[in-house]
Each structure stands twice: as structure tokens, then as C-alpha cells.
Amino acid sequence: MAEFTMPRRRRIFLMRHGDVTYFDDTGRAIDPDTVPLNERGRVQASAAGRAFAAHGLRFDRVIVSGLPRTVETAERVLAETGQQVAIEAWPEWREIRGGRLVDLSADRIEAAFLSAFDGIVAEDTRFLGGETIGELLDRVLPPLARLRADPSWDTVLLVLHGGVNRALLSHAITAGGRAFFGHLAQATGCINALDIGSKPGDWVVRALNYAPPTPLFPDIRHTTMEELYAQYLRYRRE
């Protein structure tokens, strides 16, 4: 009988940034390219860092999208783990781009908020009147292949965004395919764990949407986009 050689796999920890506030008290949308973590988001990011530290996990590389909310989340994680790792910014992994809400008619606004992350999403679906799911996949999958092709790391931390994470997770779940599962929950501050082997289709999904400090989501039954839409409507009425 031929000997079996155990495959060597590397680990990707994929996080979503901590919580942010996208609308101010007047209902005005805050620029998503500059919005910082709010207090809840800072607590989430630090809690994630403590979860990594509790298991003695170390990162060879830390990569963010470059937007402030991802940078601050990564910094807080590293502060808890006690590591000094240069944070790399890969702008290809910025969040899916929405259009201008004022350009959407009243009868289209609800679908614009909710359809992009509803079930298995068609590639021609637009996010808030902006980028399509297909355009998102075209943008975020090539840098993932580039990362996989680099043999210099064993464990990497990616701190990205809800839509981008869904694209990368859908790719992993389909063993290197092209799909977008909008119903994959990605709570703010959550951690996903993915293992990759040397073959393009060698993906092992270890953990999804683990979100300290409340990993069992006792009080949450709504999606991120449902909550964002409700927040938008509440501020618009005030």
C-alpha cells in the first residue's frame, strides 16, 4: 500500500471590521471611505484580538482594505495579541461600491438595500445602484489568487468588509468557484477561518461568522442590510 502524505495547508483568518455608524443624527450618510469604528466596533475588535491571543495565534501577514475601519480593527487586534506586524493595504478588497442614494427612486430604495445580499445573488445585481456583484467578483478574486501563490506565509489575517467577505467565502465554499451567497451572515467584528492547500480547489472551511464577545447572537435575528435600511428610514423620518 502506498504511503499517504498529509497535505500541507495554510490558514486564512478572515475578519469583518468592527461596527460603524453610516448615518449621522440628521439622516445624512457618512462617507463610507472615512467612517471610523464606533464604540461598539472598538469593543468588538479588541474582543477578537483577545480571542486570537487566548489561543496563542500569530500572524505572518496582516492585510486590510485600507479603509480606516479595517485599519483600526487590525490595529486593535494586534494590540491584544502583542504583535508588531506591518499592516498591508490592498485597495482591491475595499467594500462593494454603492451608488448615490438620492439617485434612487422611492419605489426602488428598499430593493436596492435588500436584494444584493438576498440568497444566491445574480452577478448583474447592483448594490445600492452602484457596483454589480459580477464586478465585485472580478475585483476581489484575483488578489486572493495572488495571495495563495505567495509561499512566504503560513497564517494570514485579512480584515475586510461584509460584501467582500461574502464573495471570498462563497469562492471557498464552492471550492474555488464563482458565486455569491448573500445569506452568509457576516457580523461586524466576526472571524472566519479558512485553510488552503496547494491545489486551487483545496479549501477547508473551518469557522464562519464567529463574533466575540457575543458569538451566539442571542438578540440578533435580522441581517446587516435590514438593520441598515431600518436605520436609514428612521433617520429619514426624523
C-alpha positions as CSV (number, residue, x, y, z in Angstrom):
1,M,0.0,0.0,0.0
2,A,1.4,3.4,-1.0
3,E,2.2,5.8,1.8
4,F,-0.2,8.7,2.4
5,T,1.4,12.1,2.7
6,M,-0.7,14.5,4.7
7,P,-1.4,17.7,2.7
8,R,0.1,20.9,3.9
9,R,-2.4,23.7,4.4
10,R,-2.1,27.3,5.4
11,R,-4.6,29.3,7.4
12,I,-6.5,32.4,6.4
13,F,-8.3,34.3,9.2
14,L,-10.9,36.5,7.5
15,M,-12.4,39.2,9.6
16,R,-15.0,41.8,9.0
17,H,-14.2,45.2,10.5
18,G,-15.9,46.3,13.7
19,D,-19.1,48.2,13.9
20,V,-19.5,51.7,12.4
21,T,-22.3,54.3,12.1
22,Y,-23.2,55.0,8.5
23,F,-25.8,57.8,9.1
24,D,-25.4,60.8,11.4
25,D,-28.2,62.1,13.6
26,T,-29.7,64.2,10.8
27,G,-30.0,61.2,8.5
28,R,-27.1,62.3,6.3
29,A,-25.0,59.4,5.0
30,I,-21.4,59.5,6.3
31,D,-18.7,58.9,3.7
32,P,-18.0,55.2,3.9
33,D,-14.4,55.8,2.9
34,T,-13.7,57.7,6.0
35,V,-16.1,56.4,8.7
36,P,-14.3,55.2,11.8
37,L,-15.3,52.4,14.3
38,N,-17.9,53.4,16.8
39,E,-17.6,52.4,20.5
40,R,-19.3,49.0,19.8
41,G,-16.9,48.4,16.9
42,R,-13.9,49.1,19.1
43,V,-15.1,46.7,21.7
44,Q,-15.7,44.0,19.0
45,A,-12.2,44.5,17.5
46,S,-10.5,44.2,20.9
47,A,-12.6,41.1,21.8
48,A,-11.5,39.5,18.5
49,G,-7.9,40.2,19.4
50,R,-8.3,38.6,22.8
51,A,-9.8,35.5,21.2
52,F,-6.7,35.2,19.0
53,A,-4.4,35.8,21.9
54,A,-6.1,33.2,24.1
55,H,-5.1,30.6,21.6
56,G,-1.6,31.9,21.1
57,L,-2.2,32.6,17.4
58,R,0.4,34.6,15.4
59,F,0.1,36.2,12.0
60,D,2.8,36.2,9.4
61,R,1.0,38.9,7.5
62,V,-1.9,41.3,8.2
63,I,-3.8,42.7,5.2
64,V,-6.6,45.2,5.2
65,S,-8.6,47.1,2.5
66,G,-7.0,50.4,3.6
67,L,-10.3,52.0,4.7
68,P,-10.0,53.4,8.2
69,R,-12.4,50.9,9.8
70,T,-10.3,48.0,8.6
71,V,-7.1,49.6,9.7
72,E,-8.4,50.4,13.2
73,T,-9.8,46.9,13.6
74,A,-6.5,45.3,12.7
75,E,-4.6,47.7,15.0
76,R,-6.8,46.7,17.9
77,V,-6.4,43.0,17.2
78,L,-2.6,43.3,17.1
79,A,-2.6,45.4,20.3
80,E,-4.3,42.5,22.1
81,T,-2.0,39.8,20.6
82,G,1.1,41.8,21.3
83,Q,2.4,41.5,17.8
84,Q,4.2,44.1,15.7
85,V,3.3,43.2,12.2
86,A,3.3,45.7,9.3
87,I,-0.3,46.2,8.1
88,E,-0.6,46.0,4.3
89,A,-3.4,47.8,2.4
90,W,-4.8,46.1,-0.6
91,P,-7.4,48.5,-2.1
92,E,-8.8,45.8,-4.4
93,W,-10.5,44.5,-1.3
94,R,-12.5,47.7,-0.5
95,E,-16.2,47.2,0.1
96,I,-18.6,46.8,-2.7
97,R,-19.4,50.3,-4.1
98,G,-22.9,51.7,-3.8
99,G,-24.3,54.4,-5.9
100,R,-25.9,57.7,-4.7
101,L,-29.0,57.1,-2.6
102,V,-30.5,60.3,-3.8
103,D,-30.5,58.9,-7.3
104,L,-32.7,56.0,-6.4
105,S,-36.5,56.5,-6.7
106,A,-38.7,55.8,-3.6
107,D,-40.1,52.6,-5.2
108,R,-36.6,51.2,-5.7
109,I,-34.9,52.1,-2.5
110,E,-36.0,49.0,-0.5
111,A,-34.9,46.6,-3.2
112,A,-31.6,48.4,-3.5
113,F,-30.8,47.9,0.2
114,L,-32.0,44.3,0.4
115,S,-31.6,42.4,-2.9
116,A,-27.8,42.4,-3.1
117,F,-27.4,40.2,-0.1
118,D,-30.6,38.1,-0.6
119,G,-29.9,34.4,-1.2
120,I,-27.8,33.3,-4.2
121,V,-27.3,36.6,-5.9
122,A,-27.1,37.0,-9.7
123,E,-24.0,38.8,-11.0
124,D,-25.9,41.6,-12.6
125,T,-27.5,42.7,-9.3
126,R,-26.4,46.1,-8.3
127,F,-25.5,47.2,-4.8
128,L,-27.5,50.3,-3.9
129,G,-27.5,51.3,-7.5
130,G,-23.7,51.0,-7.8
131,E,-21.3,48.1,-8.4
132,T,-22.7,44.8,-9.6
133,I,-21.9,41.5,-7.9
134,G,-20.1,40.4,-11.0
135,E,-17.9,43.5,-10.9
136,L,-17.2,42.8,-7.2
137,L,-16.1,39.2,-8.0
138,D,-13.9,40.5,-10.9
139,R,-12.2,42.8,-8.4
140,V,-11.7,40.6,-5.3
141,L,-10.9,37.2,-6.6
142,P,-7.6,37.9,-8.4
143,P,-5.8,39.3,-5.3
144,L,-6.9,36.2,-3.4
145,A,-5.2,34.1,-6.1
146,R,-2.1,36.3,-5.8
147,L,-2.1,35.8,-2.1
148,R,-2.4,32.0,-2.5
149,A,0.5,32.0,-5.0
150,D,2.9,33.6,-2.4
151,P,4.6,30.8,-0.4
152,S,6.2,33.1,2.2
153,W,3.4,32.9,4.7
154,D,1.6,30.3,6.8
155,T,-1.0,32.3,8.7
156,V,-2.5,35.5,7.4
157,L,-5.1,37.9,8.9
158,L,-7.4,39.7,6.4
159,V,-9.6,42.5,7.8
160,L,-12.1,43.3,5.2
161,H,-15.8,44.0,4.6
162,G,-19.2,42.3,4.7
163,G,-19.7,42.2,0.9
164,V,-16.1,41.3,0.1
165,N,-16.1,38.6,2.8
166,R,-19.2,37.0,1.3
167,A,-17.5,36.9,-2.1
168,L,-14.4,35.3,-0.7
169,L,-16.3,32.8,1.4
170,S,-18.6,31.9,-1.5
171,H,-15.4,31.2,-3.5
172,A,-14.1,29.0,-0.7
173,I,-17.4,27.1,-0.1
174,T,-17.6,26.3,-3.8
175,A,-14.0,25.0,-3.8
176,G,-12.7,27.8,-5.9
177,G,-15.9,28.5,-7.9
178,R,-17.5,31.8,-8.8
179,A,-20.7,32.5,-6.8
180,F,-22.1,35.0,-4.3
181,F,-24.1,33.7,-1.3
182,G,-25.7,36.8,0.1
183,H,-27.3,34.9,3.0
184,L,-23.9,34.2,4.6
185,A,-24.1,36.3,7.8
186,Q,-21.0,38.5,8.5
187,A,-21.4,40.3,11.8
188,T,-19.3,43.3,12.5
189,G,-16.0,42.1,14.1
190,C,-16.6,38.5,13.1
191,I,-13.8,35.9,12.4
192,N,-13.9,33.2,9.7
193,A,-11.2,30.5,9.4
194,L,-10.2,29.0,6.1
195,D,-7.5,26.6,5.2
196,I,-5.9,26.4,1.7
197,G,-3.8,23.7,0.1
198,S,-1.6,23.7,-2.9
199,K,-4.4,22.8,-5.4
200,P,-6.7,25.6,-6.5
201,G,-9.8,23.7,-5.3
202,D,-8.3,22.7,-1.9
203,W,-10.3,24.7,0.5
204,V,-11.4,23.7,4.0
205,V,-13.9,26.0,5.8
206,R,-13.2,25.8,9.5
207,A,-15.3,28.5,11.0
208,L,-17.8,31.0,9.9
209,N,-19.0,34.3,11.5
210,Y,-17.5,33.7,14.9
211,A,-18.2,37.0,16.6
212,P,-16.8,37.7,20.1
213,P,-17.8,38.9,22.6
214,T,-21.3,37.5,21.7
215,P,-20.7,34.6,19.4
216,L,-24.2,33.1,19.8
217,F,-26.1,36.2,18.7
218,P,-28.8,35.9,21.4
219,D,-30.5,39.2,20.5
220,I,-30.0,39.3,16.7
221,R,-32.4,37.9,14.1
222,H,-32.0,40.5,11.3
223,T,-29.5,40.9,8.5
224,T,-26.9,43.7,8.3
225,M,-28.7,45.2,5.3
226,E,-32.1,45.0,7.0
227,E,-30.7,46.9,10.1
228,L,-29.0,49.4,7.8
229,Y,-32.2,50.0,5.9
230,A,-34.2,50.4,9.1
231,Q,-31.6,52.9,10.3
232,Y,-31.8,54.8,7.0
233,L,-35.6,55.0,7.2
234,R,-35.6,56.1,10.9
235,Y,-33.2,58.9,10.2
236,R,-35.1,60.0,7.1
237,R,-38.3,60.3,9.1
238,E,-36.8,62.4,11.9
